[in-house]
Amino acid sequence: MNISRKLGILVFCGVPAIIGGGIIYGIAGSYTPVAVYEILLYFAAGAIIGK
């Protein structure tokens, strides 16, 4: 996988991290669920890039 595709995947995962993190914070009202959500996205992006 070339570098431009890897960067595109990171950008594609960055948008849900920002918007989804705000939505989860709005629903839950604390940063703990947001941190869990961000870690799950980090692992998913790492799994995609690691292929």
OpenMM code with the backbone's topology and positions (N, CA, C; nanometers):
from openmm import Vec3, app, unit

residues = "MET ASN ILE SER ARG LYS LEU GLY ILE LEU VAL PHE CYS GLY VAL PRO ALA ILE ILE GLY GLY GLY ILE ILE TYR GLY ILE ALA GLY SER TYR THR PRO VAL ALA VAL TYR GLU ILE LEU LEU TYR PHE ALA ALA GLY ALA ILE ILE GLY LYS".split()
positions = [
    Vec3(0.0855, -0.1164, 0.0000),
    Vec3(0.0000, 0.0000, 0.0000),
    Vec3(0.0907, 0.1236, 0.0000),
    Vec3(0.0630, 0.2178, -0.0880),
    Vec3(0.1496, 0.3353, -0.0977),
    Vec3(0.1143, 0.4389, 0.0092),
    Vec3(0.2005, 0.5372, 0.0254),
    Vec3(0.1880, 0.6351, 0.1335),
    Vec3(0.0644, 0.7219, 0.1171),
    Vec3(0.0256, 0.7554, -0.0046),
    Vec3(-0.0927, 0.8398, -0.0226),
    Vec3(-0.2200, 0.7665, 0.0188),
    Vec3(-0.2248, 0.6380, -0.0057),
    Vec3(-0.3413, 0.5605, 0.0371),
    Vec3(-0.3466, 0.5508, 0.1899),
    Vec3(-0.2320, 0.5321, 0.2543),
    Vec3(-0.2273, 0.5271, 0.4001),
    Vec3(-0.2714, 0.6598, 0.4610),
    Vec3(-0.2254, 0.7696, 0.4057),
    Vec3(-0.2664, 0.9009, 0.4557),
    Vec3(-0.4154, 0.9243, 0.4337),
    Vec3(-0.4677, 0.8773, 0.3219),
    Vec3(-0.6117, 0.8887, 0.2966),
    Vec3(-0.6930, 0.8114, 0.3986),
    Vec3(-0.6467, 0.6948, 0.4367),
    Vec3(-0.7165, 0.6149, 0.5380),
    Vec3(-0.7125, 0.6863, 0.6720),
    Vec3(-0.6004, 0.7470, 0.7062),
    Vec3(-0.5912, 0.8207, 0.8320),
    Vec3(-0.6858, 0.9410, 0.8337),
    Vec3(-0.6972, 1.0113, 0.7219),
    Vec3(-0.7913, 1.1226, 0.7133),
    Vec3(-0.9343, 1.0712, 0.7229),
    Vec3(-0.9614, 0.9597, 0.6555),
    Vec3(-1.0943, 0.8999, 0.6590),
    Vec3(-1.1332, 0.8588, 0.8011),
    Vec3(-1.0371, 0.8157, 0.8823),
    Vec3(-1.0643, 0.7795, 1.0215),
    Vec3(-1.0599, 0.9024, 1.1124),
    Vec3(-0.9966, 1.0096, 1.0689),
    Vec3(-0.9883, 1.1301, 1.1510),
    Vec3(-1.1191, 1.2046, 1.1608),
    Vec3(-1.1960, 1.2049, 1.0539),
    Vec3(-1.3244, 1.2740, 1.0549),
    Vec3(-1.4210, 1.2090, 1.1538),
    Vec3(-1.4394, 1.0754, 1.1526),
    Vec3(-1.5260, 1.0162, 1.2544),
    Vec3(-1.4721, 1.0343, 1.3966),
    Vec3(-1.3410, 1.0442, 1.4105),
    Vec3(-1.2842, 1.0651, 1.5430),
    Vec3(-1.3270, 1.1996, 1.5991),
    Vec3(-1.3256, 1.3022, 1.5178),
    Vec3(-1.3612, 1.4367, 1.5636),
    Vec3(-1.5122, 1.4487, 1.5835),
    Vec3(-1.5877, 1.4132, 1.4814),
    Vec3(-1.7331, 1.4286, 1.4887),
    Vec3(-1.7949, 1.3266, 1.5831),
    Vec3(-1.7529, 1.2014, 1.5716),
    Vec3(-1.8064, 1.0969, 1.6587),
    Vec3(-1.7710, 1.1197, 1.8042),
    Vec3(-1.6512, 1.1700, 1.8287),
    Vec3(-1.6125, 1.2008, 1.9665),
    Vec3(-1.7029, 1.3069, 2.0281),
    Vec3(-1.7377, 1.4063, 1.9500),
    Vec3(-1.8294, 1.5095, 1.9994),
    Vec3(-1.9690, 1.4551, 2.0248),
    Vec3(-2.0151, 1.3681, 1.9374),
    Vec3(-2.1477, 1.3086, 1.9555),
    Vec3(-2.1494, 1.2205, 2.0803),
    Vec3(-2.0463, 1.1397, 2.0965),
    Vec3(-2.0401, 1.0518, 2.2140),
    Vec3(-2.0300, 1.1337, 2.3419),
    Vec3(-1.9531, 1.2421, 2.3394),
    Vec3(-1.9455, 1.3270, 2.4577),
    Vec3(-2.0811, 1.3911, 2.4880),
    Vec3(-2.1510, 1.4320, 2.3842),
    Vec3(-2.2832, 1.4911, 2.4042),
    Vec3(-2.3824, 1.3927, 2.4633),
    Vec3(-2.3740, 1.2665, 2.4240),
    Vec3(-2.4655, 1.1649, 2.4760),
    Vec3(-2.4244, 1.1216, 2.6167),
    Vec3(-2.2957, 1.0909, 2.6353),
    Vec3(-2.2496, 1.0339, 2.7621),
    Vec3(-2.2190, 1.1412, 2.8663),
    Vec3(-2.1689, 1.2551, 2.8232),
    Vec3(-2.1381, 1.3619, 2.9178),
    Vec3(-2.0056, 1.3475, 2.9906),
    Vec3(-1.9208, 1.2548, 2.9484),
    Vec3(-1.7877, 1.2438, 3.0087),
    Vec3(-1.6883, 1.2014, 2.9016),
    Vec3(-1.5610, 1.2131, 2.9368),
    Vec3(-1.4573, 1.1835, 2.8391),
    Vec3(-1.4143, 1.0371, 2.8356),
    Vec3(-1.4557, 0.9578, 2.9308),
    Vec3(-1.4163, 0.8167, 2.9324),
    Vec3(-1.4698, 0.7413, 2.8106),
    Vec3(-1.5990, 0.7516, 2.7772),
    Vec3(-1.6464, 0.6833, 2.6552),
    Vec3(-1.5819, 0.7379, 2.5282),
    Vec3(-1.5497, 0.8658, 2.5290),
    Vec3(-1.4829, 0.9255, 2.4125),
    Vec3(-1.3443, 0.8644, 2.3958),
    Vec3(-1.2725, 0.8457, 2.5049),
    Vec3(-1.1392, 0.7853, 2.4985),
    Vec3(-1.1469, 0.6423, 2.4472),
    Vec3(-1.2461, 0.5675, 2.4926),
    Vec3(-1.2639, 0.4295, 2.4446),
    Vec3(-1.2930, 0.4291, 2.2949),
    Vec3(-1.3797, 0.5190, 2.2512),
    Vec3(-1.4138, 0.5303, 2.1095),
    Vec3(-1.2903, 0.5653, 2.0262),
    Vec3(-1.2109, 0.6594, 2.0743),
    Vec3(-1.0897, 0.6999, 2.0021),
    Vec3(-0.9886, 0.5857, 1.9936),
    Vec3(-0.9743, 0.5100, 2.0996),
    Vec3(-0.8811, 0.3970, 2.0997),
    Vec3(-0.9271, 0.2902, 2.0007),
    Vec3(-1.0572, 0.2635, 1.9966),
    Vec3(-1.1093, 0.1659, 1.9004),
    Vec3(-1.0851, 0.2113, 1.7567),
    Vec3(-1.1047, 0.3401, 1.7301),
    Vec3(-1.0756, 0.3917, 1.5958),
    Vec3(-0.9268, 0.3827, 1.5635),
    Vec3(-0.8423, 0.4073, 1.6624),
    Vec3(-0.6979, 0.3979, 1.6426),
    Vec3(-0.6578, 0.2555, 1.6040),
    Vec3(-0.7143, 0.1570, 1.6745),
    Vec3(-0.6835, 0.0177, 1.6421),
    Vec3(-0.7375, -0.0219, 1.5048),
    Vec3(-0.8551, 0.0270, 1.4702),
    Vec3(-0.9128, -0.0053, 1.3389),
    Vec3(-0.8268, 0.0544, 1.2269),
    Vec3(-0.7851, 0.1792, 1.2440),
    Vec3(-0.6990, 0.2413, 1.1436),
    Vec3(-0.5653, 0.1692, 1.1357),
    Vec3(-0.5102, 0.1312, 1.2488),
    Vec3(-0.3841, 0.0576, 1.2491),
    Vec3(-0.3960, -0.0781, 1.1806),
    Vec3(-0.5102, -0.1442, 1.1987),
    Vec3(-0.5311, -0.2731, 1.1329),
    Vec3(-0.5424, -0.2574, 0.9819),
    Vec3(-0.6075, -0.1509, 0.9388),
    Vec3(-0.6211, -0.1281, 0.7948),
    Vec3(-0.4862, -0.0930, 0.7334),
    Vec3(-0.4122, -0.0047, 0.8007),
    Vec3(-0.2828, 0.0379, 0.7472),
    Vec3(-0.1810, -0.0755, 0.7537),
    Vec3(-0.1911, -0.1597, 0.8548),
    Vec3(-0.0958, -0.2676, 0.8725),
    Vec3(-0.1047, -0.3788, 0.7691),
    Vec3(-0.2106, -0.3801, 0.6919),
    Vec3(-0.2265, -0.4858, 0.5900),
    Vec3(-0.1231, -0.4758, 0.4818),
] * unit.nanometer
topology = app.Topology()
chain = topology.addChain("A")
for resn in residues:
    res = topology.addResidue(resn, chain)
    for name in ("N", "CA", "C"):
        topology.addAtom(name, app.Element.getBySymbol(name[0]), res)
